[in-house]
Amino acid sequence: MIMKKAVTMLLILMLALIPVTGSVRATSTGSGVVGAALVWYYLYLHENKTFSELYNLSVQNGVDNETLTLAHNLSVNASREFKTALSFGTPKKLSRIRWLPFMMHVRKAYLNLMEATELLKKALEKKGIETSS
């Protein structure tokens, strides 16, 4: 839990400094949207890795099918939102991205995935299994 908070804070700090360094030019929607979109994007990528690890651990340790199905469905919804976000562009092509709709969908994707991850963590804790993330 502490590691996750540290990574989150580091990402927020790094992304908050990007406009200061000139790496990202302000767009018509403003640099605040750009920074927020990038934060949600990188948080999603990190959470996706965490979810995969926890899902595999949950399967190995016999977490009930109802919990696994709910977590999987949340993950599928997150993946769908993430793909929708990428349809507006990717952070790799900064000048060709529509930041506001990208941010809205990548945020939804992250929140769905975070919910799935928390669900798996609670199920593993009930089984007495400590999670590192």
C-alpha positions in Angstrom: 0.0 0.0 0.0 2.8 2.4 0.9 4.6 1.5 -2.4 1.5 2.3 -4.4 1.1 5.7 -2.7 4.8 6.5 -3.3 4.5 5.6 -7.0 1.3 7.6 -7.3 2.9 10.7 -5.7 6.0 10.3 -7.9 3.9 10.2 -11.0 1.9 13.2 -10.0 5.0 15.2 -9.2 6.7 14.2 -12.4 3.7 15.0 -14.5 3.1 18.3 -12.7 6.6 19.4 -13.7 6.2 18.5 -17.4 4.7 21.8 -18.5 7.4 23.7 -16.5 10.1 22.0 -18.5 8.4 22.7 -21.8 8.0 19.0 -22.8 4.3 19.5 -23.3 3.0 22.7 -24.9 -0.3 24.0 -23.6 -3.2 23.0 -25.9 -6.5 24.8 -26.4 -7.9 22.8 -23.5 -5.2 24.0 -21.1 -2.1 22.4 -19.6 -4.2 21.3 -16.5 -6.1 18.9 -18.7 -2.9 17.6 -20.3 -1.3 17.0 -16.9 -4.4 15.3 -15.5 -4.8 13.1 -18.6 -1.2 12.0 -18.4 -1.5 11.2 -14.6 -4.6 9.1 -15.3 -2.9 7.3 -18.2 0.2 6.3 -16.2 -1.9 5.4 -13.1 -4.0 3.1 -15.4 -0.9 1.4 -16.8 0.5 0.8 -13.2 -2.9 -0.4 -12.0 -3.3 -2.8 -14.9 0.0 -4.5 -14.0 -1.1 -4.7 -10.3 -4.5 -6.1 -11.3 -2.9 -8.9 -13.5 -0.7 -10.0 -10.6 -3.5 -10.0 -8.1 -5.9 -11.8 -10.4 -3.4 -14.6 -11.0 -2.7 -14.8 -7.3 -6.5 -14.9 -6.6 -7.0 -17.8 -9.0 -4.0 -19.7 -7.5 -5.4 -19.3 -4.0 -8.9 -20.3 -4.8 -10.8 -17.0 -4.5 -14.5 -17.7 -5.2 -15.8 -17.5 -8.8 -18.3 -14.8 -8.0 -15.5 -12.4 -6.9 -13.2 -13.4 -9.8 -16.1 -12.8 -12.3 -16.9 -9.4 -10.9 -13.2 -8.4 -10.9 -12.9 -9.7 -14.5 -16.0 -7.8 -15.6 -14.6 -4.6 -14.1 -11.4 -5.2 -15.9 -13.1 -5.7 -19.2 -15.0 -2.4 -18.7 -11.7 -0.7 -17.8 -10.1 -2.1 -20.9 -13.0 -0.9 -23.1 -12.8 2.6 -21.6 -9.0 2.6 -22.2 -9.4 1.6 -25.8 -12.0 4.4 -26.2 -9.5 6.8 -24.7 -6.8 5.7 -27.1 -9.2 6.4 -30.0 -8.8 10.1 -29.2 -5.0 9.8 -29.5 -2.1 8.6 -27.4 0.4 10.5 -25.2 3.1 9.3 -27.6 1.7 11.7 -30.2 1.1 14.8 -28.1 0.1 17.1 -30.8 -2.6 14.8 -32.3 -4.5 14.0 -29.1 -7.9 15.3 -28.1 -7.0 15.7 -24.4 -10.4 16.3 -22.8 -12.2 13.2 -24.1 -9.0 11.2 -23.7 -8.8 12.2 -20.0 -12.4 11.4 -19.3 -12.2 7.9 -20.6 -8.8 7.0 -19.2 -10.0 8.2 -15.8 -13.0 5.9 -16.0 -10.8 3.1 -17.1 -8.5 3.6 -14.1 -11.3 3.9 -11.6 -12.9 0.6 -12.8 -9.6 -1.2 -12.7 -8.8 0.2 -9.2 -12.2 -1.1 -8.0 -11.4 -4.5 -9.4 -8.0 -4.5 -7.8 -9.4 -3.5 -4.4 -12.0 -6.3 -4.7 -9.2 -8.8 -5.2 -7.1 -7.5 -2.4 -10.0 -7.8 0.0 -10.8 -11.3 -1.1 -7.1 -12.3 -0.7 -7.0 -10.7 2.8 -10.0 -12.7 3.8 -8.0 -15.8 2.9 -5.1 -14.5 5.0 -2.9 -13.7 2.0 -0.9 -10.5 2.2 -0.6 -8.5 -1.0 2.5 -6.4 -1.6 0.8 -3.7 -3.6 
